[in-house]
Amino acid sequence: MPRYKLTIEYDGAPFCGWQIQDNGASVQGALETAVKAICGEHVRVHGAGRTDAGVHALAQVAHCDIAKHFVPGRFRDGLNAHLRPHPIGVLSAEIVPDTFEARFSAKRRHYLYRISNRRANLALDIGHVWRLPRPLDADAMHAAAQRLVGKHDFTTFRDTECQAKSPEKKPRPVRRDQGRRRRQHRDLGALVPAQPGALDGRLAGLGRRGPLERRRSCSRPGRQNRTACGPVAPPDGLYLVRVDY
């Protein structure tokens, strides 16, 4: 039984998230329906990251096992045909060893958060960036982001229903692309649920504060308490960029 690795792009706006849920359409559910339309069997599609409702992906990775052998290119094209009109695109399909696991074989996950820092309403980027009309101090945000580098306890940014074994994670350096749209790039290992949006909400809050408020906030030690997190950034601007194996 061949195992296929899929690289997938999707707009998360119309979905309740990656994982199948009772409260709405999911990316995983749409993919499994497409696989069944091709091979006639129900197959579980396992994703590398369970993105939340509204979160997008430029290169999510998944795997599935199907009884029938398909040429990878034809399998990719068949999935894309049956996925329409969902905003999901299967970028590639390849046969991989049975030992490959989309989630558990992953070494790092790379995320991007997009902020549109402008007064005007969004026209073309609705649902795909976080619009903040008040001027942000990008330098202060970038400096604060560097404090995340290294191994830390991220309990403060952890979801209340998180099932991860440990809140300790080790992000790599955060970089930014600055212009009319500000982007924060983060390279992370396994995440605790809600961490990306919570971190971005915290950084944006620091960017909007005055110098004295920022110094006081940054000087406080982590309280390792979810109530100390502050507002969480909306999912609109969050993208899973790629997964390393």
N, C-alpha and C positions, 0 to 999 in steps of 0.2 A: 504494500500500500504506500504510494508515494506521499511525501510531505511537501507541501508548497509553502514557500515564504512569499508573502505579499507586501508590497510597499504601497501605501495608500495615502491619498490626499482627500481632505474633506472640509467642508464648511460646517462648523458645529452648530450654527444658529438654529436650525430646525429640529435638533435632536436633544434628547434628555441626557445625552452623554454617550460614551462608547458602549458601556455595558447594557445588556438587555434589562429593561425594567417594566413594571406594570403601568407606569404613568405616562408612557409616550413612546414615540419612535426612537430607535437607537441605531448607531452606526453598525454595531455588531449584528443586530437583528436584520438590517438591510443586506449586509454581506451574506449572512447565512441563508436568507431567502434567495439571493442570487445564486449561491452555490447549489442549493436544492433544485433550482430551475435548470441548472446545467446537468447535474449528475443524478437527480432523482432521489437523493437521500439527504436526511438531515445531518449536517456536519457542524460541529462546534468550531468557530473561528476564534482563536486565542490572540489577544492583542498584547503589544509590549507595554502599553500604558493605558489605563482606564481614565481617559479624559472626561472631565465633568461636562455638564450641560453648557452649551454655547462655546466650548473651547474648540479651536480649530487644529488641524494637523496638515503639515506640509509633507511629512514622510513618516506617518505611523507605520509600524511593522506588525504583521500578524502571521500566523501559520494555521494550516488546516491539513487534515489527512483525508484523502478521498480514495475510494476503491478503484476508480477508473483512471487510467493514465492519459493525461493530456499534454500536448506540446505546450510548454509554458506560455508562449506568446498567444496561442489560441485560447488558453484558459483565461489569461488576462483580458483578452478582447471579449470573451463570452461574459465574464463578470461585468465588464463595463456596459455591455448591451443590456443586461438584466438589471443593472443598478439605476438606469434612467427612470424617472427624472430626478432621483435623489442627487444632491450636490456631493457626490462621492466619486473619486476617480482612482482606479487601480493602476498605479504607475508601472509596476513590474510584477512578474511572477517568476519564481525559479524553484527548481527542485533542490531540496536540502536534505542532509542526513536526518535520520530519526531522532538523533540526540539534540537537534536544534529546537529551542523553545523561545518563542518570541519574547516572552516576559522574563523567564528565569535565566536565559543566556545573555541578556542585555547587560552591558557594562556601564553605560552612561546614557542619559537622556538629555537632549539639548532643547532649551525652551527660548522663545522670543516673546517679549511683551511690547506692544505698540501703543504709544500715547500720542494723540494729536493735540498739541498745545496751542489752541487758537480760539478766537472769539466766535468765528463764524460757525454756523451749523454744519454738520457733515452732510455731504451729498452722495459721494461715491463710496465712502468707507463706513457707512452705517452698519453696525453689527460686527465690524472688523477692527476697530481701534477704540480706545477709551479717550473721549474728548474731555479735556480739562481746559476751560477758558482762562482760568487764572494763571498768570505766568509762573513757571516752575524754575527753580534753581537747579539746573542740570548738574552742575559741578557738585553741589551738596548731595544730590541723589547718588551720583557716581561714587563719591567718597564713602557714603553710608553703605552702598552695596558691597564695597570691598571688605567691609567688616564681616561679611557673611562667609568669606573665603576661609577654608579650613574646616576642621571637624567641630561641630557645635550641636547642642541640644536644641531642637526646633519645636519643643513642646508648645511654645507660645503661638506658633503658626500652624499647629496641628488641628485637624478636624476632630470634633468631639466623638465621632464614630470611627476614628482611625483604627485599623487592625494591624498596622505595621508592627514588627517585632520591637523596633527601637526608634525613638525620635531623633537619634543622633545621625546626622548626615554630613557629607563632606563636599560642599560645592567648590567648583573651580572658579578662577577669576571671572568677574562680570565685566562685560564690555558694552559700550554704547555706540550707537550711530545717531548723531545729532543733526537736526535740521528742523524743518517745519514739523516733522514727525519725529518723536524721540523713541528710540528702541533700546530695550535692555535685553542683552543676551546672557543666558546662564547655562552652564554645563553642570548637570547634576547627576548623581547616582540615583538610587531608588528614592522616590519622594514619599513623604507622608501626605495623605489626602488634604487638599485645600492649601497646601504650602505655597504654590506659585502665586495664586491670587492674593493670599494673605501677605506675602513678601512684597509684592508690587504695590498693594494698597499702603503698606507701611512706608515704602520709599517715596511714593507720591505725596504722602502726608508730610514727610520731612522736606520735600522740595517746595511745599507751599508755606512752610513756617518761616519765621524770621530767624536770624542767626542765633539769638539768645535761646529761643525755644529749641532749636536744633541741637545746640550744645548740651542743654539739659537732658533732652531726650536720648541723645547718643551716649551720654555719660552714665545713664542708668544701667546697672547690670541686668541681664535677662532674668525675668521673673519666672520663667518656665510655667506660665499660667496662660491658658487660652484667652481669658478675659482681658489680658494686657495687649492683645494683638492689635486692636483698633479696626477700622473699616477694611473690608476686603475688596480688592479691585474687581470690577466686573469681568466676566469671562471673555467679553468681546475682543480684547486685545491680546489674548494669550494663544500661542501657537506651539505645538509640539513640532520642532523643526527636523530632528532626526534622532535615530537611536544607534548607538555604537555597540558592536559585538566583538 
